[in-house]
Amino acid sequence: MPRSAALAALLIAFVAHADEPKKDLPPIVPADLNRSDPVEYGKDVEPVFADKCFVCHTGGVVQGGYDMTTHAGVMKGGKKRAGKVVVPGKPGESFLFLSCSRQTKPIMPPKGEDNPLTPTELAVVKLWIEQGAKAPVSARVKAKVVLGLPPAVVTPVRAVAVSPDGKVVAAGRGNQVHLFDGKKGDFLKTLVDPELKTADGTPAKAAHVSLVESMATSPDGKTLATGSFGELTLWDLEKGEPRLRIGGFADRVTAVAFSADGKFLATGGGAPTEDGEIKVFDPATGKLAFEVKNGHSDTVFGAAFSPDGKLLATCAADKFVRVWEVPGGKLTKSFEGHTQHVLGVGWTPDGKKLVSCAADNVCKSWDYEKGEKARDFPGHTKQVTGLAFVGKSDQFLTGSGDASVRLWNAGNAGVVRQYPGAPDFVYAVAASGDGEVVATGCEDGLTRVYNGKSGQLVKAAVPPRDEEGKK
């Protein structure tokens, strides 16, 4: 399967059914390239896709099932148009070209996102298809990423966190971070970094410029860490203000985890199909404590400290779960068994086992001392996108692309409870230390707050300005 990466903005181009011209936006006419040399995928075409398409067609969960991370993925197509997106030699019959040129509906990128293909870029894609849509013969040269604000319609909730005492639920909705009351689900406030600006100097008026990919609360409940493209922000929850902003990341920060004593903060990420990035910081100062080099061969999607803080588990798109010494980052164990990218990982309270979830629809537990798989947790029918242990219990939550949220017993693989109500992909799950409050983040832009013990939905929460359009 194509390797995946983390996500940044919502494209709906390959999900809809209609194929009619877009009347309110004129077609884009390809430029006259006036070139006779062959178009090369890695040098000419992939940079266009990276700039205009990767934001939503790469990652742990890809829109419409269309993963454009690799040439094979581009040619394979998505759920609705498998094998029909690119017809070699025939751009006029290729949905990819028609949607990018606004000749068919839905267009790509969609209306509302100010980032269409330029006539020159479109001409390159067209010529590549005309010449047979050939595979790459060279690697893409990475261009510097210049971030712009996502469209207002981009509102997936890809990250949630619950304070240890259950009083506050934090949710990353698009590039915003909202706080809700953990007991009632009522809106409390929106976190905004007043110093944050886009590349052209425009105030972002948000928590991050790009999508919020990950978040976690500190053990004392005073700090919220949020990860986005290229940066990590630490927030003072009581004041609702940013305390530290840490930059220098290679790509999206797709995983954040505090150690139980609050002395370390681990991050995971990395660019797709490149070395996974693992960094561990002192959250008090923002100083890098240590970094694991070449720990994974693809994007790291999950990180979790062992209960005693002496080990750090990570998981990645390379299908591995690995464990490292803290501090230092020396590899201690490596677990292989998932057949697709691993999206989440956690430890049992005794530190003897790990549990991981993956895009192969299965969770697995691993015996750390023996270095082998203990059992499978089947049941989900789509990607298991998020995993979170509940306090110091043997129970853990999972969220899935099948729109279900489940509470499992790590010992016997039994399902303790389900939390209904999500109509779409569930990306993130979290719980209070006592399990009384459960929160989930969904593709529909809602943060669902549940009574963790009964499974009853307390509220499907959104900021006040979006109440009218709430589903």
C-alpha positions as CSV (number, residue, x, y, z in Angstrom):
1,M,0.0,0.0,0.0
2,P,1.1,3.6,-0.4
3,R,2.9,5.1,2.6
4,S,1.0,7.8,4.3
5,A,1.6,11.1,6.1
6,A,-0.2,13.4,8.3
7,L,-3.0,15.8,7.1
8,A,-3.4,19.6,6.8
9,A,-6.7,20.7,5.1
10,L,-10.0,19.2,3.9
11,L,-10.5,18.4,0.2
12,I,-13.7,16.8,-0.8
13,A,-12.9,16.4,-4.5
14,F,-13.0,12.6,-4.8
15,V,-15.9,11.9,-2.4
16,A,-18.9,13.4,-4.2
17,H,-20.9,11.6,-6.9
18,A,-21.9,14.4,-9.3
19,D,-19.9,15.0,-12.4
20,E,-21.3,18.3,-13.9
21,P,-19.5,21.6,-14.6
22,K,-19.0,24.0,-11.8
23,K,-21.0,27.1,-12.9
24,D,-19.8,29.7,-10.4
25,L,-16.0,29.2,-11.1
26,P,-14.6,29.3,-14.7
27,P,-12.5,26.5,-16.0
28,I,-8.7,26.8,-15.8
29,V,-7.1,26.7,-19.2
30,P,-3.7,24.9,-19.3
31,A,-0.8,27.1,-20.4
32,D,1.2,26.4,-23.5
33,L,4.3,24.7,-22.1
34,N,6.2,24.7,-25.4
35,R,8.4,21.9,-24.3
36,S,9.5,18.7,-26.1
37,D,11.3,16.9,-23.2
38,P,9.4,14.3,-21.3
39,V,7.6,15.3,-18.1
40,E,9.1,13.5,-15.1
41,Y,6.8,12.6,-12.2
42,G,9.3,13.1,-9.4
43,K,10.7,16.4,-10.6
44,D,7.7,18.0,-12.3
45,V,4.4,16.4,-11.2
46,E,4.8,15.3,-7.6
47,P,5.7,18.8,-6.4
48,V,2.4,20.1,-7.8
49,F,0.5,17.3,-5.9
50,A,2.5,18.0,-2.8
51,D,1.6,21.7,-2.8
52,K,-2.1,21.4,-3.8
53,C,-3.2,17.9,-2.9
54,F,-1.1,16.3,-0.1
55,V,-2.8,18.4,2.5
56,C,-5.8,16.1,2.4
57,H,-4.8,13.1,0.3
58,T,-2.0,11.8,2.5
59,G,-2.0,10.8,6.2
60,G,-3.4,8.3,8.6
61,V,-6.9,8.8,7.1
62,V,-7.2,10.1,3.6
63,Q,-10.2,11.9,2.1
64,G,-12.2,9.6,-0.2
65,G,-9.7,6.9,0.4
66,Y,-7.4,8.6,-2.2
67,D,-3.8,8.5,-1.0
68,M,-1.6,10.6,-3.3
69,T,1.7,10.0,-1.4
70,T,3.1,7.9,-4.1
71,H,2.7,7.4,-7.9
72,A,1.0,4.0,-7.3
73,G,-1.5,5.7,-5.0
74,V,-2.3,8.4,-7.5
75,M,-2.9,5.8,-10.2
76,K,-4.9,3.5,-7.9
77,G,-7.6,6.2,-7.2
78,G,-10.0,6.4,-4.3
79,K,-13.1,4.6,-3.1
80,K,-15.5,6.2,-5.7
81,R,-13.2,6.1,-8.7
82,A,-10.7,3.3,-8.1
83,G,-8.6,2.9,-11.2
84,K,-10.4,5.7,-13.1
85,V,-8.8,8.9,-11.7
86,V,-5.9,8.8,-14.3
87,V,-6.3,7.3,-17.7
88,P,-2.8,7.2,-19.3
89,G,-2.7,9.0,-22.6
90,K,-6.2,10.5,-22.1
91,P,-6.4,13.6,-19.9
92,G,-9.9,14.3,-21.2
93,E,-11.0,11.1,-19.7
94,S,-9.0,11.5,-16.4
95,F,-11.0,12.7,-13.5
96,L,-7.9,14.1,-11.9
97,F,-7.3,16.5,-14.8
98,L,-11.0,17.4,-15.2
99,S,-11.5,18.2,-11.6
100,C,-8.3,20.2,-11.3
101,S,-9.2,22.2,-14.4
102,R,-12.7,22.8,-13.1
103,Q,-14.4,20.9,-15.9
104,T,-16.2,18.5,-13.7
105,K,-17.8,18.5,-10.3
106,P,-16.5,18.4,-7.6
107,I,-13.5,20.6,-8.4
108,M,-10.1,20.1,-6.8
109,P,-9.0,22.0,-4.7
110,P,-12.6,22.8,-3.7
111,K,-14.3,26.1,-3.9
112,G,-13.4,28.2,-0.8
113,E,-9.8,27.1,-0.8
114,D,-7.7,29.8,-2.4
115,N,-5.1,27.5,-3.8
116,P,-6.1,26.2,-7.3
117,L,-3.6,24.8,-9.8
118,T,-2.0,27.5,-11.9
119,P,-2.4,27.2,-15.7
120,T,1.3,26.1,-15.9
121,E,0.8,23.5,-13.1
122,L,-2.3,22.2,-14.9
123,A,-0.4,22.0,-18.2
124,V,2.3,19.9,-16.5
125,V,-0.3,17.4,-15.2
126,K,-2.0,17.3,-18.5
127,L,1.2,16.6,-20.4
128,W,2.3,14.0,-17.9
129,I,-1.0,12.1,-18.5
130,E,-0.7,12.5,-22.3
131,Q,2.8,11.0,-22.2
132,G,1.4,7.9,-20.4
133,A,1.3,9.0,-16.7
134,K,4.7,7.3,-16.2
135,A,6.1,6.4,-12.8
136,P,9.0,8.5,-11.3
137,V,12.6,7.9,-12.3
138,S,13.9,10.4,-9.8
139,A,13.0,11.5,-6.3
140,R,11.1,14.7,-5.7
141,V,13.1,17.7,-4.7
142,K,11.4,19.1,-1.5
143,A,10.3,22.7,-1.8
144,K,10.0,25.0,1.1
145,V,6.4,24.8,2.5
146,V,4.7,28.2,2.8
147,L,1.6,27.8,5.0
148,G,-1.6,29.6,4.4
149,L,-4.7,29.6,6.6
150,P,-7.2,26.8,5.9
151,P,-10.6,27.7,4.5
152,A,-13.3,28.4,7.1
153,V,-15.1,25.2,6.0
154,V,-12.2,23.0,7.1
155,T,-13.4,21.9,10.5
156,P,-12.4,18.3,11.3
157,V,-11.7,17.6,14.9
158,R,-8.4,15.7,14.7
159,A,-7.3,16.0,18.3
160,V,-8.9,16.0,21.7
161,A,-7.7,16.0,25.3
162,V,-9.4,15.8,28.7
163,S,-7.8,17.4,31.8
164,P,-7.0,14.7,34.4
165,D,-9.7,16.0,36.7
166,G,-12.3,15.9,33.9
167,K,-13.2,19.6,34.2
168,V,-11.9,20.7,30.8
169,V,-12.2,19.1,27.3
170,A,-9.8,20.6,24.7
171,A,-10.5,20.1,20.9
172,G,-8.5,20.9,17.8
173,R,-11.0,21.9,15.2
174,G,-9.4,22.9,12.0
175,N,-6.6,25.3,13.1
176,Q,-8.5,26.4,16.2
177,V,-8.4,25.1,19.7
178,H,-11.6,25.2,21.8
179,L,-12.2,24.4,25.4
180,F,-15.4,22.9,26.7
181,D,-16.8,22.1,30.1
182,G,-16.1,18.4,30.8
183,K,-19.3,17.8,32.7
184,K,-21.8,19.6,30.5
185,G,-20.0,20.1,27.2
186,D,-20.6,23.8,27.3
187,F,-18.2,26.1,25.4
188,L,-15.7,27.8,27.6
189,K,-13.2,29.7,25.4
190,T,-11.1,29.6,22.2
191,L,-7.3,29.6,22.5
192,V,-5.6,32.2,20.3
193,D,-1.9,33.0,19.9
194,P,-1.9,36.8,19.4
195,E,1.6,36.7,18.0
196,L,0.9,34.1,15.3
197,K,1.1,35.2,11.7
198,T,1.1,33.7,8.2
199,A,4.1,34.0,5.9
200,D,2.8,37.2,4.5
201,G,2.3,38.8,7.9
202,T,-1.5,38.3,8.3
203,P,-2.6,37.7,11.9
204,A,-3.7,34.1,12.1
205,K,-6.3,34.7,14.9
206,A,-6.0,31.0,15.8
207,A,-4.0,28.5,17.7
208,H,-2.0,27.5,14.7
209,V,-1.7,28.5,11.0
210,S,-2.3,24.9,9.8
211,L,-4.5,22.1,11.2
212,V,-4.2,21.0,14.8
213,E,-2.8,17.4,14.5
214,S,-2.3,16.4,18.1
215,M,-2.7,17.4,21.7
216,A,-2.2,16.3,25.3
217,T,-2.7,17.8,28.8
218,S,0.1,17.7,31.4
219,P,-0.4,15.4,34.4
220,D,-1.1,18.4,36.7
221,G,-3.7,19.7,34.2
222,K,-2.0,23.1,33.9
223,T,-0.6,22.8,30.4
224,L,-2.0,21.9,27.1
225,A,0.4,20.9,24.3
226,T,-0.8,21.2,20.7
227,G,1.0,20.1,17.6
228,S,0.6,21.4,14.0
229,F,2.7,21.7,10.9
230,G,6.3,22.5,11.9
231,E,5.5,23.6,15.5
232,L,4.4,22.7,19.0
233,T,2.7,25.2,21.3
234,L,2.4,24.9,25.1
235,W,-0.6,26.7,26.6
236,D,-1.4,27.9,30.1
237,L,-4.8,26.4,30.5
238,E,-5.8,28.6,33.4
239,K,-4.9,31.9,31.6
240,G,-5.8,30.6,28.2
241,E,-2.6,31.9,26.8
242,P,0.4,30.5,24.9
243,R,3.4,29.9,27.1
244,L,5.9,28.5,24.7
245,R,6.1,27.9,21.0
246,I,8.6,25.4,19.7
247,G,9.5,25.2,16.0
248,G,12.0,23.5,13.8
249,F,10.0,20.3,13.1
250,A,10.4,18.6,9.7
251,D,6.7,18.3,9.0
252,R,3.5,17.9,11.0
253,V,3.6,17.1,14.7
254,T,1.2,14.2,14.7
255,A,1.8,12.9,18.2
256,V,2.3,14.5,21.6
257,A,2.7,12.8,25.0
258,F,3.7,13.8,28.6
259,S,5.5,11.5,30.9
260,A,3.6,10.7,34.1
261,D,5.8,12.9,36.2
262,G,5.5,15.8,33.7
263,K,9.2,16.1,33.3
264,F,9.3,15.0,29.6
265,L,7.2,15.8,26.6
266,A,7.5,13.6,23.5
267,T,6.6,14.5,20.0
268,G,6.2,12.4,16.9
269,G,5.9,13.3,13.2
270,G,8.1,13.5,10.1
271,A,7.5,13.9,6.4
272,P,5.8,11.1,4.5
273,T,8.0,8.3,3.2
274,E,11.0,9.9,5.0
275,D,12.6,9.2,8.4
276,G,10.1,9.5,11.3
277,E,10.8,12.3,13.7
278,I,10.9,11.7,17.4
279,K,11.9,14.5,19.8
280,V,11.6,14.7,23.6
281,F,11.6,18.1,25.4
282,D,11.7,19.6,28.8
283,P,8.1,21.1,28.9
284,A,9.2,23.7,31.5
285,T,11.8,25.3,29.3
286,G,11.1,24.0,25.8
287,K,14.7,22.7,25.6
288,L,15.3,19.5,23.6
289,A,16.2,16.7,26.0
290,F,17.0,14.1,23.4
291,E,16.1,13.1,19.8
292,V,15.9,9.6,18.3
293,K,17.5,9.6,14.8
294,N,16.2,7.2,12.2
295,G,13.8,5.6,14.6
296,H,11.2,4.9,12.0
297,S,11.3,5.0,8.2
298,D,8.0,6.9,7.9
299,T,5.8,9.3,9.8
300,V,5.4,8.7,13.5
301,F,1.7,8.8,14.5
302,G,1.8,7.8,18.1
303,A,3.9,8.2,21.3
304,A,3.4,7.1,24.9
305,F,5.7,7.0,28.0
306,S,5.7,3.9,30.2
307,P,4.1,4.4,33.6
308,D,7.5,4.7,35.3
309,G,8.7,7.1,32.6
310,K,11.8,5.0,31.8
311,L,10.6,4.0,28.3
312,L,9.0,5.7,25.3
313,A,6.9,3.7,22.8
314,T,6.3,5.1,19.3
315,C,4.4,3.8,16.3
316,A,4.5,4.8,12.7
317,A,3.5,4.4,9.1
318,D,6.3,1.9,8.6
319,K,4.0,-0.6,10.5
320,F,6.3,-0.9,13.5
321,V,5.9,-0.3,17.2
322,R,9.3,0.5,18.8
323,V,10.4,1.3,22.4
324,W,13.2,3.6,23.5
325,E,15.1,4.2,26.7
326,V,14.4,7.5,28.5
327,P,16.5,9.5,28.4
328,G,18.9,8.8,25.6
329,G,16.7,7.1,23.1
330,K,18.4,3.7,22.8
331,L,16.2,1.1,21.1
332,T,15.1,-1.7,23.5
333,K,12.3,-3.5,21.6
334,S,10.7,-3.6,18.2
335,F,7.3,-5.1,17.5
336,E,6.1,-6.1,14.0
337,G,2.7,-7.5,13.1
338,H,0.4,-4.8,11.8
339,T,-0.1,-4.9,8.1
340,Q,-0.7,-1.1,7.6
341,H,0.4,2.1,9.3
342,V,0.2,2.1,13.1
343,L,-1.7,5.2,14.4
344,G,-1.7,4.9,18.2
345,V,0.0,3.2,21.1
346,G,-0.3,3.1,24.9
347,W,0.9,1.1,27.9
348,T,-1.0,-1.0,30.5
349,P,-0.7,0.5,34.0
350,D,1.8,-2.2,35.1
351,G,4.1,-1.4,32.2
352,K,4.2,-5.0,31.1
353,K,2.2,-4.7,27.9
354,L,1.6,-2.2,25.1
355,V,-1.5,-1.8,22.9
356,S,-1.4,-0.4,19.4
357,C,-4.1,0.5,16.8
358,A,-3.7,0.6,13.1
359,A,-5.1,1.2,9.7
360,D,-5.5,-2.5,9.3
361,N,-8.7,-2.2,11.5
362,V,-7.2,-4.1,14.4
363,C,-5.7,-3.3,17.8
364,K,-2.9,-5.6,19.1
365,S,-1.4,-6.0,22.5
366,W,2.3,-6.8,22.9
367,D,4.2,-8.5,25.8
368,Y,7.1,-6.1,26.4
369,E,9.4,-8.6,28.2
370,K,8.8,-11.4,25.8
371,G,9.0,-9.1,22.8
372,E,6.0,-10.7,21.1
373,K,2.3,-10.3,20.4
374,A,-0.1,-11.2,23.2
375,R,-3.4,-10.9,21.4
376,D,-5.6,-9.2,18.7
377,F,-8.6,-6.9,19.4
378,P,-10.8,-7.4,16.3
379,G,-14.1,-5.6,15.8
380,H,-13.6,-2.4,14.0
381,T,-14.4,-2.5,10.3
382,K,-12.2,0.5,9.2
383,Q,-9.0,2.2,10.3
384,V,-8.5,2.4,14.1
385,T,-7.5,6.0,14.2
386,G,-7.1,6.8,17.9
387,L,-6.2,5.0,21.2
388,A,-6.2,6.3,24.8
389,F,-5.9,4.4,28.1
390,V,-8.3,5.5,30.8
391,G,-6.3,6.7,33.8
392,K,-4.5,3.8,35.6
393,S,-7.0,1.1,34.5
394,D,-6.6,-1.7,32.1
395,Q,-9.3,-0.2,29.9
396,F,-8.6,1.8,26.8
397,L,-10.6,3.8,24.2
398,T,-10.5,3.5,20.5
399,G,-12.0,5.6,17.7
400,S,-12.4,4.4,14.1
401,G,-13.2,5.3,10.6
402,D,-16.2,3.1,11.0
403,A,-17.7,5.9,13.1
404,S,-17.6,3.9,16.3
405,V,-16.0,4.5,19.7
406,R,-15.3,1.6,22.0
407,L,-14.0,0.9,25.5
408,W,-11.9,-2.3,25.7
409,N,-10.5,-4.4,28.4
410,A,-6.8,-4.9,27.7
411,G,-6.7,-8.2,29.5
412,N,-9.4,-10.2,27.7
413,A,-10.0,-8.1,24.6
414,G,-13.6,-7.7,25.6
415,V,-15.6,-4.6,24.6
416,V,-16.8,-2.9,27.8
417,R,-18.9,-0.2,26.3
418,Q,-19.6,1.7,23.1
419,Y,-20.2,5.5,22.7
420,P,-22.7,6.1,19.8
421,G,-23.5,9.3,17.9
422,A,-20.7,9.9,15.4
423,P,-21.9,9.8,11.7
424,D,-18.4,9.9,10.2
425,F,-14.7,9.1,10.8
426,V,-13.7,9.4,14.4
427,Y,-10.1,10.7,14.6
428,A,-9.4,11.2,18.3
429,V,-10.4,9.9,21.7
430,A,-9.5,10.9,25.2
431,A,-10.7,10.4,28.8
432,S,-10.4,11.9,32.3
433,G,-8.2,10.1,34.8
434,D,-11.3,8.5,36.5
435,G,-13.0,7.6,33.3
436,E,-16.0,9.8,34.1
437,V,-15.5,12.0,31.0
438,V,-14.9,10.7,27.5
439,A,-14.4,13.0,24.5
440,T,-14.1,12.3,20.8
441,G,-13.2,14.2,17.7
442,C,-14.9,13.6,14.4
443,E,-14.7,14.5,10.7
444,D,-18.1,16.3,11.0
445,G,-16.5,19.1,13.1
446,L,-18.1,18.1,16.4
447,T,-16.5,17.3,19.7
448,R,-18.7,14.8,21.5
449,V,-18.6,14.7,25.3
450,Y,-19.9,11.6,27.0
451,N,-20.6,10.3,30.4
452,G,-17.7,7.8,30.4
453,K,-19.4,5.3,32.8
454,S,-22.8,5.1,31.1
455,G,-21.9,5.8,27.5
456,Q,-24.6,8.5,27.3
457,L,-23.9,11.5,25.0
458,V,-23.7,14.7,27.1
459,K,-23.3,17.1,24.2
460,A,-22.1,17.3,20.7
461,A,-20.1,20.5,21.1
462,V,-19.1,23.3,18.8
463,P,-18.2,27.0,19.3
464,P,-21.2,29.3,19.7
465,R,-20.7,30.8,16.3
466,D,-21.3,27.4,14.7
467,E,-24.3,26.3,16.8
468,E,-26.7,27.1,14.0
469,G,-25.1,24.8,11.5
470,K,-24.4,22.0,14.0
471,K,-25.4,18.5,12.8
